[in-house]
Amino acid sequence: MSNSMQNPLNLAARLLMVALFLPAGIGKLTGFAGTVGYISSVGLPLPTMAAAMALIVEIVGSLALLAGFGTRIAALVLAAFTLVASFFFHAYWAVPADQAFVTQLLFFKNIAVVGGLLAIAANGAGAWSLDSRRA
């Protein structure tokens, strides 16, 4: 692939991740009580703190990816968050058979997102970023 495509593709990868995480974080902020209830429903401890941490990770991580600022760290934090959340909220092996298909699909979608975030962490934000301007 041509090096001329590297920066637009890096930007596109960051923007597509933002499209997933920023609305989710804003949704947790605007529907905080529901988020706390959902976290409680899977038996996680300290659901209010977990909801606050989740929305901070999603919103701050998204904004970091959007600007390309602290991109590698933001991508790693979002990857770890997504991986852990997948096991608690998309545990397809623990749901009734009629719910397993969709839950399994969501689990493996998240695993693929983790892969994309790891690629962003490995490659950095590219030249069209604040990270590049700081370097």
C-alpha positions as CSV (number, residue, x, y, z in Angstrom):
1,M,0.0,0.0,0.0
2,S,1.1,3.5,-0.8
3,N,2.5,5.6,2.1
4,S,0.2,8.3,0.9
5,M,-2.7,6.3,2.3
6,Q,-1.2,5.8,5.7
7,N,-2.3,9.1,7.3
8,P,-5.9,9.1,6.0
9,L,-6.3,5.4,7.1
10,N,-4.9,6.2,10.6
11,L,-7.4,9.0,10.9
12,A,-10.2,6.9,9.6
13,A,-9.4,4.1,12.1
14,R,-9.4,6.6,15.0
15,L,-12.7,8.2,13.8
16,L,-14.4,4.9,13.5
17,M,-13.4,3.9,17.0
18,V,-14.7,7.3,18.2
19,A,-18.0,6.5,16.5
20,L,-18.3,3.4,18.7
21,F,-17.1,4.7,22.0
22,L,-18.2,8.4,22.3
23,P,-21.9,7.7,21.9
24,A,-21.7,4.9,24.3
25,G,-20.0,7.1,26.9
26,I,-22.5,9.9,26.4
27,G,-25.3,7.4,26.7
28,K,-23.9,6.3,30.0
29,L,-23.7,9.9,31.2
30,T,-27.2,10.8,30.2
31,G,-28.7,7.4,31.4
32,F,-26.5,7.0,34.4
33,A,-29.0,5.3,36.6
34,G,-29.8,2.8,33.9
35,T,-26.1,2.1,33.5
36,V,-25.7,1.6,37.2
37,G,-28.6,-0.8,37.1
38,Y,-27.2,-2.8,34.2
39,I,-23.8,-3.1,35.9
40,S,-25.6,-4.2,39.1
41,S,-27.5,-6.9,37.1
42,V,-24.3,-8.7,36.2
43,G,-23.1,-8.7,39.8
44,L,-20.2,-6.4,39.6
45,P,-19.2,-4.6,42.8
46,L,-19.4,-0.9,43.2
47,P,-21.7,-0.3,40.2
48,T,-21.9,3.4,40.6
49,M,-18.1,3.7,40.6
50,A,-17.9,1.3,37.7
51,A,-20.4,3.3,35.6
52,A,-18.5,6.5,36.3
53,M,-15.2,4.9,35.3
54,A,-16.7,3.4,32.2
55,L,-18.1,6.7,31.0
56,I,-14.8,8.5,31.7
57,V,-12.8,5.8,29.8
58,E,-15.2,6.0,26.9
59,I,-15.5,9.8,26.6
60,V,-11.9,10.8,27.5
61,G,-10.5,7.9,25.4
62,S,-12.7,8.9,22.4
63,L,-11.6,12.5,22.6
64,A,-8.0,11.4,22.8
65,L,-8.4,9.3,19.7
66,L,-10.3,12.1,18.0
67,A,-7.5,14.6,18.6
68,G,-4.7,12.0,18.2
69,F,-3.4,13.0,21.7
70,G,-1.9,10.2,23.8
71,T,-3.3,7.9,21.2
72,R,-1.3,4.8,22.1
73,I,-2.2,5.0,25.7
74,A,-5.9,5.8,25.0
75,A,-6.1,2.9,22.6
76,L,-4.6,0.5,25.1
77,V,-6.9,1.7,27.9
78,L,-9.9,1.3,25.6
79,A,-8.7,-2.1,24.5
80,A,-8.4,-3.3,28.1
81,F,-11.7,-1.8,29.0
82,T,-13.5,-3.5,26.0
83,L,-11.9,-6.9,26.7
84,V,-12.9,-6.9,30.3
85,A,-16.4,-5.6,29.6
86,S,-16.9,-8.3,26.9
87,F,-16.5,-11.1,29.5
88,F,-19.0,-9.5,31.9
89,F,-21.6,-8.2,29.5
90,H,-21.4,-10.5,26.5
91,A,-20.9,-13.9,28.2
92,Y,-22.6,-15.9,25.5
93,W,-21.5,-19.2,27.3
94,A,-23.7,-18.3,30.2
95,V,-27.0,-17.2,28.5
96,P,-29.9,-19.3,27.4
97,A,-29.5,-20.9,24.0
98,D,-32.0,-18.6,22.3
99,Q,-29.9,-15.6,23.4
100,A,-26.5,-17.1,22.7
101,F,-26.2,-16.1,19.0
102,V,-26.6,-12.3,19.4
103,T,-24.5,-12.3,22.6
104,Q,-21.8,-14.3,20.9
105,L,-21.9,-11.9,18.0
106,L,-21.5,-9.0,20.3
107,F,-18.6,-10.7,22.2
108,F,-16.6,-11.4,19.0
109,K,-17.4,-7.9,17.6
110,N,-15.8,-6.6,20.8
111,I,-12.8,-8.9,20.4
112,A,-12.3,-7.5,16.8
113,V,-12.6,-3.9,18.2
114,V,-9.8,-4.8,20.7
115,G,-7.7,-6.0,17.7
116,G,-8.3,-2.6,16.0
117,L,-7.4,-0.7,19.1
118,L,-4.2,-2.7,19.5
119,A,-3.3,-1.9,15.9
120,I,-3.8,1.8,16.7
121,A,-1.7,1.4,19.8
122,A,1.1,-0.3,17.8
123,N,1.0,2.2,14.9
124,G,0.2,5.4,16.6
125,A,-2.0,8.2,15.4
126,G,-0.2,9.1,12.3
127,A,0.9,12.5,11.0
128,W,-2.6,14.0,11.2
129,S,-2.7,14.2,15.0
130,L,-1.6,16.2,18.0
131,D,0.9,13.4,18.9
132,S,2.7,14.1,15.6
133,R,2.8,17.8,16.3
134,R,4.3,17.3,19.7
135,A,7.0,15.0,18.4
